[in-house]
Amino acid sequence: MFPVIFIGELPDKTMFASLVLSSRGKALSVWLGAAAAFLLHVVIAVTIGVGLFHLLPHRVVEAIVAVLFLVGAALAFKESRATDVDAPADPDPGGDRKIITTAFVVIFIAEWGDLTQILTANLAAHYHSALSVGVGAVLALWAVAAIAVIGGQTLLRFLRVSTLRMITAVVLLALSVIAAVSAIR
Protein backbone atom coordinates (compact mmCIF):
# COMPACT_ATOMS: atom_id res chain seq x y z
CA MET A 1 0.00 0.00 0.00
CA PHE A 2 2.83 2.39 0.85
CA PRO A 3 4.26 2.72 -2.70
CA VAL A 4 0.85 3.21 -4.31
CA ILE A 5 -0.21 5.97 -1.92
CA PHE A 6 3.28 7.56 -1.85
CA ILE A 7 3.44 7.85 -5.64
CA GLY A 8 -0.18 9.04 -5.80
CA GLU A 9 0.46 11.81 -3.28
CA LEU A 10 3.75 13.15 -4.68
CA PRO A 11 2.27 15.41 -7.37
CA ASP A 12 -0.80 16.18 -5.25
CA LYS A 13 -2.17 19.55 -4.16
CA THR A 14 -1.78 18.63 -0.49
CA MET A 15 1.95 18.08 -0.99
CA PHE A 16 2.24 21.55 -2.48
CA ALA A 17 0.10 22.99 0.31
CA SER A 18 2.44 21.43 2.89
CA LEU A 19 5.45 22.83 1.05
CA VAL A 20 3.96 26.32 0.96
CA LEU A 21 2.89 26.20 4.61
CA SER A 22 6.35 25.10 5.70
CA SER A 23 7.87 28.14 4.09
CA ARG A 24 5.91 30.22 6.56
CA GLY A 25 6.32 28.28 9.79
CA LYS A 26 8.42 25.71 11.60
CA ALA A 27 8.75 22.52 9.59
CA LEU A 28 7.90 20.30 12.56
CA SER A 29 4.76 22.29 13.37
CA VAL A 30 3.55 22.12 9.76
CA TRP A 31 4.35 18.42 9.59
CA LEU A 32 2.46 17.72 12.84
CA GLY A 33 -0.64 19.52 11.54
CA ALA A 34 -0.45 17.80 8.16
CA ALA A 35 0.25 14.42 9.76
CA ALA A 36 -2.78 14.73 12.03
CA ALA A 37 -5.00 15.66 9.08
CA PHE A 38 -3.69 12.75 7.01
CA LEU A 39 -4.20 10.34 9.91
CA LEU A 40 -7.80 11.45 10.34
CA HIS A 41 -8.45 11.16 6.59
CA VAL A 42 -7.01 7.67 6.46
CA VAL A 43 -9.18 6.59 9.39
CA ILE A 44 -12.20 8.04 7.62
CA ALA A 45 -11.23 6.46 4.29
CA VAL A 46 -10.71 2.96 5.62
CA THR A 47 -13.82 2.97 7.81
CA ILE A 48 -16.57 5.08 6.33
CA GLY A 49 -14.91 6.73 3.33
CA VAL A 50 -17.04 5.10 0.68
CA GLY A 51 -20.24 6.21 2.43
CA LEU A 52 -19.06 9.80 2.78
CA PHE A 53 -18.30 10.09 -0.91
CA HIS A 54 -21.91 9.19 -1.60
CA LEU A 55 -23.22 11.89 0.76
CA LEU A 56 -21.41 14.85 -0.75
CA PRO A 57 -21.19 15.26 -4.49
CA HIS A 58 -17.64 15.49 -5.80
CA ARG A 59 -18.43 18.84 -7.41
CA VAL A 60 -19.43 20.35 -4.06
CA VAL A 61 -16.22 19.17 -2.42
CA GLU A 62 -14.10 20.56 -5.27
CA ALA A 63 -15.97 23.89 -5.22
CA ILE A 64 -15.30 24.30 -1.49
CA VAL A 65 -11.63 23.44 -2.00
CA ALA A 66 -11.42 25.96 -4.88
CA VAL A 67 -12.81 28.77 -2.74
CA LEU A 68 -10.46 27.97 0.13
CA PHE A 69 -7.43 27.96 -2.15
CA LEU A 70 -8.59 31.26 -3.67
CA VAL A 71 -8.86 32.84 -0.20
CA GLY A 72 -5.38 31.51 0.60
CA ALA A 73 -4.02 33.01 -2.63
CA ALA A 74 -5.51 36.41 -1.80
CA LEU A 75 -4.03 36.35 1.70
CA ALA A 76 -0.60 35.26 0.41
CA PHE A 77 -0.64 38.02 -2.22
CA LYS A 78 -1.56 40.59 0.44
CA GLU A 79 1.26 39.35 2.70
CA SER A 80 3.78 39.44 -0.15
CA ARG A 81 3.10 43.13 -0.69
CA ALA A 82 3.33 43.90 3.03
CA THR A 83 6.57 41.98 3.65
CA ASP A 84 9.69 44.01 4.28
CA VAL A 85 12.01 42.80 1.50
CA ASP A 86 15.12 42.82 3.69
CA ALA A 87 13.49 41.32 6.79
CA PRO A 88 14.37 37.74 7.62
CA ALA A 89 11.58 35.22 7.58
CA ASP A 90 9.86 34.69 10.90
CA PRO A 91 10.00 30.91 11.24
CA ASP A 92 7.07 30.83 13.64
CA PRO A 93 4.53 33.63 13.12
CA GLY A 94 1.75 33.21 15.64
CA GLY A 95 3.19 30.28 17.55
CA ASP A 96 3.40 26.56 17.06
CA ARG A 97 -0.25 25.93 17.88
CA LYS A 98 -1.42 28.34 15.16
CA ILE A 99 0.88 26.75 12.55
CA ILE A 100 -0.21 23.23 13.52
CA THR A 101 -3.87 24.24 13.38
CA THR A 102 -3.49 26.03 10.05
CA ALA A 103 -1.68 23.07 8.49
CA PHE A 104 -4.30 20.67 9.85
CA VAL A 105 -7.23 22.68 8.49
CA VAL A 106 -5.67 23.30 5.06
CA ILE A 107 -4.67 19.66 4.56
CA PHE A 108 -7.89 18.28 6.06
CA ILE A 109 -10.06 20.33 3.71
CA ALA A 110 -7.86 19.87 0.66
CA GLU A 111 -7.72 16.09 1.10
CA TRP A 112 -11.51 15.58 0.88
CA GLY A 113 -12.31 13.55 -2.19
CA ASP A 114 -8.64 13.45 -3.09
CA LEU A 115 -7.18 10.65 -5.19
CA THR A 116 -5.26 9.16 -2.28
CA GLN A 117 -8.31 9.22 0.00
CA ILE A 118 -10.41 7.47 -2.63
CA LEU A 119 -7.57 5.07 -3.36
CA THR A 120 -7.18 4.28 0.34
CA ALA A 121 -10.92 3.59 0.68
CA ASN A 122 -10.87 1.40 -2.43
CA LEU A 123 -7.79 -0.55 -1.30
CA ALA A 124 -9.31 -1.16 2.14
CA ALA A 125 -12.52 -2.40 0.54
CA HIS A 126 -10.66 -4.53 -2.01
CA TYR A 127 -8.26 -6.19 0.44
CA HIS A 128 -10.71 -6.28 3.38
CA SER A 129 -7.85 -5.13 5.59
CA ALA A 130 -8.45 -1.67 7.00
CA LEU A 131 -5.51 -1.89 9.41
CA SER A 132 -2.78 -2.82 6.92
CA VAL A 133 -4.08 -0.43 4.26
CA GLY A 134 -4.45 2.32 6.86
CA VAL A 135 -0.93 1.90 8.24
CA GLY A 136 0.60 1.85 4.75
CA ALA A 137 -1.39 4.90 3.66
CA VAL A 138 -0.57 6.92 6.78
CA LEU A 139 3.15 6.17 6.51
CA ALA A 140 3.17 7.12 2.83
CA LEU A 141 1.31 10.39 3.44
CA TRP A 142 3.55 11.27 6.37
CA ALA A 143 6.63 10.62 4.22
CA VAL A 144 5.36 12.91 1.46
CA ALA A 145 4.51 15.60 4.03
CA ALA A 146 8.05 15.33 5.45
CA ILE A 147 9.54 15.77 1.99
CA ALA A 148 7.31 18.80 1.40
CA VAL A 149 8.09 20.59 4.66
CA ILE A 150 11.83 20.05 4.29
CA GLY A 151 11.57 21.47 0.77
CA GLY A 152 9.66 24.51 2.02
CA GLN A 153 12.28 25.29 4.64
CA THR A 154 15.04 24.89 2.04
CA LEU A 155 13.39 27.45 -0.23
CA LEU A 156 13.87 30.13 2.42
CA ARG A 157 17.64 29.85 1.98
CA PHE A 158 17.39 30.88 -1.68
CA LEU A 159 14.40 33.22 -1.95
CA ARG A 160 13.30 36.41 -0.23
CA VAL A 161 10.20 36.11 1.90
CA SER A 162 8.24 38.48 -0.33
CA THR A 163 9.15 36.46 -3.44
CA LEU A 164 8.18 33.21 -1.76
CA ARG A 165 4.85 34.65 -0.66
CA MET A 166 4.15 35.84 -4.21
CA ILE A 167 4.96 32.36 -5.52
CA THR A 168 2.68 30.95 -2.83
CA ALA A 169 -0.15 33.20 -4.04
CA VAL A 170 0.33 32.08 -7.65
CA VAL A 171 0.46 28.38 -6.69
CA LEU A 172 -2.68 28.68 -4.55
CA LEU A 173 -4.45 30.56 -7.34
CA ALA A 174 -3.53 27.78 -9.78
CA LEU A 175 -4.78 25.13 -7.32
CA SER A 176 -8.01 27.10 -6.96
CA VAL A 177 -8.51 27.14 -10.74
CA ILE A 178 -7.78 23.41 -10.98
CA ALA A 179 -10.27 22.61 -8.23
CA ALA A 180 -12.88 24.92 -9.82
CA VAL A 181 -12.47 23.24 -13.22
CA SER A 182 -12.83 19.87 -11.52
CA ALA A 183 -16.01 21.07 -9.81
CA ILE A 184 -17.50 22.25 -13.10
CA ARG A 185 -16.81 19.00 -14.97
BELPE-V785538 format. One line per field, one symbol per residue. burial: 1 if it has 16 or more other ideal C-beta (glycine too) atoms within 10 Angstrom, else 0. Layout:
burial=???
//
This chain:
burial=10011101100111111111111111101111111111001111110010011000000011111101110110011011001000001000000000110111011111111101111110110000010011011111110111111011101100011101111110111011001101100
//
